[in-house]
Amino acid sequence: MELRIFTEPQQGASYDDLLRVARTAEDAGYGAFFRSDHYLKMGSVDGLPGPTDPWITFAGLARETRTIRLGTLMTAATFRYPGPLAISVAQVDQMSGGRVEFGLGAGWYEAEHTAYGLPFPPVRERFERYEEQLDIITGLWGTPLGETYSFQGKHYQLTDSPALPKPAQARIPVLIGGQGVKRTPALAAKHADEFNLPFVGIDFAVEQFARVDAACREIGRDPAEITRSAALVVAVGKDDAEVSRRADAIGREVDELRLNGLAGTPAEVVQRLGEWRERTGISRVYLQVLDLSDLDHVELVAGEVAPQLRS
């Protein structure tokens, strides 16, 4: 099982904060550094110094890291037009030497749209735009050099696009996730290299992964082609006191984190991850790290949890 670091910078983080975490994660051997795509804080935190854009962040990290992969859970389709987004992501992939992974979602947080003057259509339209964006972005990247790309949809139309630039990778991995029971599994079957479930219980995860598998079989795709992953908040300590300290630092209760996330000693977290793997078949976990100043936490998990998951 591969462990990845997942951050929520809208809660309060500068680029330099993210760079420190990304470099620590790279040096510790994590597979990837991921971040959210939000423009407004959530909850009672002050959110200072303010939001950062993921693709500007990754452009910087692309040149200041060496090996760690970089990606989003999830870029919001409501924030950007698909053509310019395809250009930005492809450029960052070039800048990183082919280390980008692209998570795209429909967008859900209405308050951040209102705060920054972004349209927030009804859910049906958001999902329609999301579907079209997936078609367009992957279509632009996949168009052979020297050919053009056109698309006529309900919300977006492209005519004779040169479909440039091209990513460094032959295919940028596409991540899709969510709890929708019909359209989301169908979209995953069509587009996803990885299907991610953030902050859900094991029972629901089992059911949702089964829906994705069924959607794959409906279109003749092998479900095994899609990597299964989950995102879970983490609070690990060498003893109960350290676990409690880390839970307090992010405003959570230890018992609640044990139930809904990954909390406890390294041995306890390894056992919990083993349960996830056995029941859901996941091979990748995104550790939601909320205290970005606690680099020792990142290193502890890499040193005492990750080695036990490699067998």
C-alpha positions as CSV (number, residue, x, y, z in Angstrom):
1,M,0.0,0.0,0.0
2,E,1.3,3.4,-1.0
3,L,1.0,6.4,1.3
4,R,0.6,9.9,0.0
5,I,0.4,13.3,1.7
6,F,-2.7,15.4,1.2
7,T,-2.9,19.0,2.4
8,E,-5.7,21.6,2.8
9,P,-3.9,24.9,2.3
10,Q,-7.1,27.0,2.4
11,Q,-7.1,26.4,6.1
12,G,-4.0,28.5,6.4
13,A,-0.7,27.9,4.6
14,S,1.7,29.9,2.4
15,Y,3.6,28.5,-0.5
16,D,6.7,28.2,1.7
17,D,4.7,26.1,4.1
18,L,3.7,23.7,1.3
19,L,7.2,23.6,0.0
20,R,8.5,22.5,3.4
21,V,5.9,19.7,3.6
22,A,6.5,18.6,0.0
23,R,10.3,18.4,0.5
24,T,9.9,16.6,3.8
25,A,7.5,14.1,2.1
26,E,9.9,13.6,-0.8
27,D,12.8,13.0,1.5
28,A,10.8,10.6,3.6
29,G,9.8,8.5,0.6
30,Y,6.1,9.2,0.1
31,G,4.7,8.6,-3.3
32,A,3.1,12.0,-3.9
33,F,2.2,15.4,-2.5
34,F,-1.4,16.4,-3.1
35,R,-3.4,19.4,-2.2
36,S,-7.0,20.6,-2.3
37,D,-8.3,23.2,-4.7
38,H,-10.3,25.7,-2.5
39,Y,-10.4,29.5,-2.3
40,L,-12.1,29.8,1.1
41,K,-11.4,28.4,4.6
42,M,-13.7,26.0,6.3
43,G,-14.6,26.1,10.0
44,S,-13.2,28.3,12.7
45,V,-9.6,28.7,11.5
46,D,-8.5,32.1,10.3
47,G,-7.2,30.8,7.0
48,L,-4.2,33.2,7.0
49,P,-2.4,34.2,4.9
50,G,-5.2,33.3,2.4
51,P,-5.8,30.9,-0.4
52,T,-3.2,29.7,-2.9
53,D,-3.9,28.3,-6.4
54,P,-2.9,24.6,-6.8
55,W,-1.5,24.9,-10.3
56,I,0.6,27.9,-9.4
57,T,1.8,26.0,-6.3
58,F,2.7,23.0,-8.4
59,A,4.5,25.1,-11.0
60,G,6.8,26.2,-8.1
61,L,7.1,22.7,-6.6
62,A,7.8,21.2,-10.0
63,R,11.1,23.1,-10.0
64,E,11.9,22.8,-6.3
65,T,11.3,19.0,-5.9
66,R,12.9,16.1,-7.8
67,T,10.9,12.9,-7.6
68,I,7.7,13.2,-5.7
69,R,4.5,13.2,-7.8
70,L,2.1,16.2,-7.6
71,G,-1.7,16.3,-7.8
72,T,-5.1,17.6,-6.7
73,L,-8.0,16.2,-4.8
74,M,-9.8,17.7,-6.6
75,T,-9.5,20.6,-9.0
76,A,-12.9,22.3,-9.2
77,A,-14.5,22.3,-12.7
78,T,-16.4,25.5,-11.7
79,F,-13.2,27.5,-11.2
80,R,-11.8,27.3,-14.8
81,Y,-12.5,26.8,-18.4
82,P,-11.3,23.4,-19.7
83,G,-9.0,24.7,-22.5
84,P,-6.9,26.9,-20.3
85,L,-6.9,24.3,-17.5
86,A,-5.6,21.7,-19.9
87,I,-2.8,24.1,-20.9
88,S,-1.8,24.8,-17.3
89,V,-1.7,21.2,-16.2
90,A,0.2,20.1,-19.3
91,Q,2.7,22.9,-18.7
92,V,3.3,21.9,-15.1
93,D,3.7,18.3,-16.2
94,Q,6.5,19.4,-18.5
95,M,8.0,21.6,-15.8
96,S,8.1,18.6,-13.4
97,G,9.4,16.1,-15.9
98,G,6.2,14.2,-16.0
99,R,5.1,14.0,-12.3
100,V,1.6,15.4,-12.4
101,E,-1.6,13.6,-11.5
102,F,-4.9,15.3,-12.3
103,G,-8.0,15.0,-10.0
104,L,-11.1,16.8,-11.3
105,G,-14.4,17.3,-9.5
106,A,-17.6,19.1,-10.1
107,G,-17.2,21.7,-7.4
108,W,-19.4,21.9,-4.3
109,Y,-18.5,24.7,-1.9
110,E,-20.9,27.5,-2.8
111,A,-19.5,30.1,-0.3
112,E,-16.1,30.2,-2.0
113,H,-17.8,30.9,-5.4
114,T,-19.8,33.7,-3.9
115,A,-16.7,35.1,-2.2
116,Y,-14.7,35.3,-5.4
117,G,-17.3,36.1,-8.0
118,L,-17.5,32.6,-9.5
119,P,-20.7,31.3,-11.0
120,F,-22.2,28.4,-9.0
121,P,-24.8,26.7,-11.2
122,P,-27.3,24.1,-9.9
123,V,-26.0,20.6,-9.3
124,R,-27.2,19.2,-12.6
125,E,-25.5,21.9,-14.7
126,R,-22.3,21.6,-12.6
127,F,-22.2,17.9,-13.3
128,E,-22.9,18.5,-17.0
129,R,-19.9,20.9,-17.2
130,Y,-17.8,18.5,-15.3
131,E,-18.5,15.7,-17.8
132,E,-17.7,18.0,-20.7
133,Q,-14.5,19.2,-19.1
134,L,-13.3,15.6,-18.7
135,D,-14.0,14.9,-22.3
136,I,-12.3,18.1,-23.5
137,I,-9.2,18.0,-21.3
138,T,-8.4,14.4,-22.0
139,G,-9.3,15.0,-25.7
140,L,-6.9,17.9,-26.0
141,W,-4.0,15.9,-24.3
142,G,-4.7,12.9,-26.5
143,T,-4.9,14.6,-29.9
144,P,-1.9,13.6,-32.0
145,L,0.7,16.3,-32.8
146,G,-0.2,18.0,-36.0
147,E,-3.9,17.3,-35.7
148,T,-6.6,19.6,-34.3
149,Y,-9.4,19.0,-31.8
150,S,-13.0,20.2,-31.9
151,F,-15.8,19.7,-29.4
152,Q,-19.4,20.7,-29.5
153,G,-21.2,20.3,-26.2
154,K,-24.0,22.0,-24.4
155,H,-21.7,24.2,-22.3
156,Y,-18.4,24.3,-24.2
157,Q,-17.5,24.5,-27.9
158,L,-13.9,24.2,-29.3
159,T,-13.1,24.6,-33.0
160,D,-9.9,23.4,-34.6
161,S,-7.8,23.7,-31.4
162,P,-4.1,22.8,-32.0
163,A,-4.4,20.9,-28.7
164,L,-1.1,22.2,-27.4
165,P,1.0,22.0,-25.3
166,K,1.3,18.3,-24.7
167,P,2.1,16.8,-21.3
168,A,5.5,15.2,-20.7
169,Q,3.7,11.9,-19.8
170,A,2.0,9.9,-22.5
171,R,-1.1,10.1,-20.3
172,I,-1.5,12.2,-17.2
173,P,-3.3,10.0,-14.6
174,V,-6.8,11.1,-14.1
175,L,-8.4,10.8,-10.6
176,I,-12.2,10.9,-10.1
177,G,-14.0,10.4,-6.8
178,G,-17.2,11.0,-5.0
179,Q,-20.3,9.4,-3.5
180,G,-22.7,9.7,-6.4
181,V,-24.2,6.2,-7.1
182,K,-24.9,6.5,-10.9
183,R,-23.2,9.2,-12.9
184,T,-20.0,9.2,-10.8
185,P,-19.2,5.5,-11.4
186,A,-20.0,5.8,-15.1
187,L,-17.6,8.8,-15.4
188,A,-15.0,6.8,-13.6
189,A,-15.4,3.9,-15.8
190,K,-14.9,6.1,-18.9
191,H,-12.1,8.4,-17.7
192,A,-10.4,7.4,-14.4
193,D,-7.0,5.9,-13.8
194,E,-7.8,6.1,-10.1
195,F,-11.0,6.3,-8.1
196,N,-10.7,8.0,-4.8
197,L,-13.1,8.0,-1.8
198,P,-12.5,10.8,0.7
199,F,-13.5,10.6,4.3
200,V,-16.1,7.8,4.0
201,G,-16.6,4.6,6.0
202,I,-15.4,1.2,4.9
203,D,-18.9,-0.1,4.3
204,F,-19.8,2.7,1.9
205,A,-16.4,2.3,0.2
206,V,-17.1,-1.4,-0.5
207,E,-20.4,-0.5,-2.1
208,Q,-19.1,2.4,-4.1
209,F,-16.1,0.5,-5.5
210,A,-18.5,-2.2,-6.5
211,R,-20.5,0.3,-8.4
212,V,-17.4,1.5,-10.3
213,D,-16.5,-2.1,-11.1
214,A,-20.1,-2.7,-12.5
215,A,-19.9,0.5,-14.6
216,C,-16.6,-0.7,-16.0
217,R,-18.0,-4.0,-17.0
218,E,-21.0,-2.3,-18.7
219,I,-18.6,-0.6,-21.2
220,G,-16.2,-3.5,-21.5
221,R,-13.4,-2.1,-19.4
222,D,-11.4,-4.3,-16.9
223,P,-12.2,-2.9,-13.4
224,A,-8.6,-3.8,-12.4
225,E,-7.3,-0.9,-14.6
226,I,-8.6,1.6,-12.0
227,T,-6.5,2.1,-8.9
228,R,-8.6,2.2,-5.7
229,S,-7.7,4.8,-3.1
230,A,-9.1,6.5,0.0
231,A,-8.3,9.8,1.8
232,L,-8.3,9.8,5.6
233,V,-7.3,12.3,8.2
234,V,-4.3,11.2,10.2
235,A,-3.1,11.6,13.8
236,V,-0.3,9.2,14.7
237,G,1.9,9.2,17.8
238,K,4.4,7.1,19.5
239,D,2.2,6.9,22.5
240,D,-1.3,8.0,23.6
241,A,-0.1,11.4,24.8
242,E,1.4,12.2,21.4
243,V,-1.7,11.0,19.6
244,S,-3.8,13.3,21.9
245,R,-1.5,16.2,21.3
246,R,-1.8,15.9,17.5
247,A,-5.6,15.5,17.6
248,D,-5.9,18.6,19.8
249,A,-3.7,20.5,17.3
250,I,-6.3,20.0,14.6
251,G,-9.3,20.4,16.8
252,R,-10.5,16.8,16.7
253,E,-11.2,14.1,19.4
254,V,-9.0,11.0,19.4
255,D,-12.0,8.6,19.7
256,E,-13.7,10.3,16.7
257,L,-10.5,10.1,14.7
258,R,-10.0,6.4,15.5
259,L,-13.5,5.8,14.2
260,N,-13.4,8.0,11.1
261,G,-9.8,8.4,10.2
262,L,-6.4,7.0,11.1
263,A,-5.4,7.7,14.7
264,G,-3.3,5.9,17.2
265,T,0.2,4.4,17.5
266,P,1.9,3.2,14.4
267,A,0.8,-0.4,15.2
268,E,-2.8,0.7,15.6
269,V,-2.8,2.6,12.3
270,V,-1.2,-0.3,10.4
271,Q,-3.9,-2.6,11.7
272,R,-6.6,-0.1,10.6
273,L,-5.0,0.2,7.2
274,G,-4.9,-3.6,6.9
275,E,-8.6,-3.7,7.5
276,W,-9.2,-1.1,4.8
277,R,-7.0,-3.0,2.3
278,E,-8.7,-6.4,3.1
279,R,-12.2,-5.2,2.8
280,T,-12.0,-2.6,0.0
281,G,-9.0,-3.5,-2.1
282,I,-7.4,-0.1,-1.9
283,S,-3.7,0.1,-2.7
284,R,-3.2,3.9,-2.0
285,V,-4.1,6.1,0.9
286,Y,-4.0,9.9,1.0
287,L,-3.1,11.0,4.5
288,Q,-4.8,14.3,5.3
289,V,-2.2,16.3,7.2
290,L,-3.8,19.3,8.8
291,D,-1.0,20.6,11.0
292,L,1.5,21.6,8.4
293,S,4.0,22.8,11.0
294,D,4.4,19.3,12.4
295,L,7.0,17.8,10.0
296,D,7.9,15.2,12.7
297,H,4.4,13.7,12.1
298,V,5.1,13.2,8.4
299,E,8.4,11.6,9.2
300,L,7.0,9.4,11.9
301,V,4.4,7.8,9.6
302,A,7.1,7.3,6.9
303,G,9.5,5.7,9.3
304,E,7.1,3.5,11.4
305,V,3.9,2.9,9.4
306,A,4.9,2.8,5.7
307,P,7.5,0.1,6.0
308,Q,4.9,-2.3,7.5
309,L,2.6,-1.8,4.4
310,R,5.0,-2.9,1.7
311,S,4.6,-6.6,2.1
